[in-house]
């Protein structure tokens, strides 16, 4: 005779595998966010390498940052951030069109 009661296997409730319905407002908001993120990404990719990069109020406000601001590594980091934004925008656009 055992003191430990025999346990019966319990059945966990099954979660529905169907994706939840996404309303058109949510979808429009996701697409708008993807477009905004894409635009910022393209801006960050292109703008650090233009002549207008050096004509800004940050350099006039803090001249100590001028060497950092004009450093090609810093410009490359801004460009890398732009590529990350473009990647996130593409993922968001794919995600918003994939879910129905």
Rosetta blueprint (number, residue, H / E / L):
1 X L
2 X L
3 X L
4 X L
5 X L
6 X L
7 X L
8 X L
9 X L
10 X L
11 X L
12 X L
13 X L
14 X L
15 X L
16 X L
17 X L
18 X L
19 X L
20 X L
21 X L
22 X L
23 X L
24 X H
25 X H
26 X H
27 X H
28 X H
29 X H
30 X H
31 X H
32 X H
33 X H
34 X H
35 X H
36 X H
37 X H
38 X H
39 X H
40 X H
41 X H
42 X H
43 X H
44 X H
45 X H
46 X H
47 X H
48 X H
49 X H
50 X L
51 X H
52 X H
53 X H
54 X H
55 X L
56 X L
57 X H
58 X H
59 X H
60 X H
61 X H
62 X L
63 X H
64 X H
65 X H
66 X H
67 X H
68 X H
69 X H
70 X L
71 X L
72 X H
73 X H
74 X H
75 X H
76 X H
77 X H
78 X H
79 X H
80 X H
81 X H
82 X H
83 X H
84 X H
85 X H
86 X H
87 X H
88 X H
89 X H
90 X H
91 X H
92 X H
93 X H
94 X H
95 X H
96 X H
97 X H
98 X H
99 X L
100 X L
